[in-house]
Amino acid sequence: MWGRNSQTLFYRKGQAVMAVAVRGATPADWGTPEKLFEGPYLFIGGPTMFDVAPDGRFLMLKQSRGDGVTLTPDNVVVVQHWFDELKRLVPTK
């Protein structure tokens, strides 16, 4: 996944998330890959399964409950227009 500045490439290596500065046209011209962090994050269904916010923070799904039990989600709930729903559920008057 490309960083917002289009000069950094983020990728997975096992359970680690790596970053490399892209300085030229070929990998030989790029910087040295750096391990940013690693942990029990979900990497299912695609090559990335994470996103990078404009401020550089990562959005990822944690893999365990903390008691050693591995979780595999069987669904994801997406709430569209959540701000309108929040105003409906919690009126300001």
C-alpha positions in Angstrom: 0.0 0.0 0.0 1.3 3.4 -0.9 1.6 6.1 1.8 -0.3 9.3 1.3 2.9 11.1 0.2 3.4 8.5 -2.6 7.0 8.1 -1.5 6.6 5.3 1.0 5.5 1.8 0.3 4.0 -0.2 3.2 3.8 -4.0 3.0 3.6 -7.1 5.2 6.4 -9.5 6.0 4.9 -12.3 8.1 3.2 -10.6 11.0 5.3 -7.5 10.6 4.3 -4.3 8.8 7.3 -2.9 6.8 8.0 0.5 5.2 10.4 1.4 2.5 11.2 4.8 1.0 10.8 4.8 -2.8 13.4 7.0 -4.3 13.8 5.7 -7.8 12.3 3.7 -10.6 13.7 0.3 -9.5 13.9 -1.4 -6.1 17.7 -1.1 -6.3 17.2 2.7 -5.9 14.9 2.4 -2.9 15.8 2.8 0.8 16.4 0.0 3.3 13.1 -1.6 4.4 12.2 -0.9 8.1 10.0 -3.0 10.3 7.5 -0.6 11.9 5.7 -3.1 14.2 4.4 -6.6 14.4 1.7 -8.4 16.2 -1.4 -10.6 16.0 -3.2 -8.6 13.3 -5.7 -10.1 10.9 -4.3 -10.6 7.4 -7.1 -12.4 5.6 -8.8 -12.0 2.3 -6.2 -9.7 0.7 -2.6 -8.6 0.6 -3.0 -5.6 2.9 -5.9 -5.6 5.3 -4.8 -2.3 6.8 -5.0 1.4 5.9 -2.7 4.3 6.6 -4.4 7.6 7.7 -3.1 10.9 6.4 -1.4 11.5 9.8 0.5 8.2 9.5 -1.5 6.1 11.9 -2.6 2.6 10.9 -6.0 1.1 10.9 -5.9 -2.7 11.5 -7.9 -5.5 13.1 -6.5 -7.2 16.1 -6.5 -11.0 16.0 -6.9 -12.2 19.6 -9.1 -11.4 22.6 -6.0 -11.2 24.8 -6.6 -14.6 26.4 -4.8 -16.5 23.7 -8.0 -17.4 21.8 -7.7 -16.6 18.1 -10.7 -14.9 16.6 -11.7 -15.0 12.9 -14.5 -12.6 12.2 -17.4 -14.0 10.3 -19.0 -10.6 9.5 -18.3 -6.9 9.5 -20.9 -4.3 10.3 -20.7 -1.1 8.2 -22.9 1.8 9.3 -23.5 4.3 6.5 -24.5 7.8 7.4 -23.6 7.1 11.0 -23.6 10.8 12.0 -27.3 11.1 11.0 -28.0 7.9 12.9 -26.2 9.2 15.9 -28.2 12.4 15.8 -31.4 10.3 15.6 -30.4 8.2 18.6 -29.1 11.0 20.8 -31.1 14.1 20.1 -29.5 17.4 21.3 -32.8 18.9 22.6 
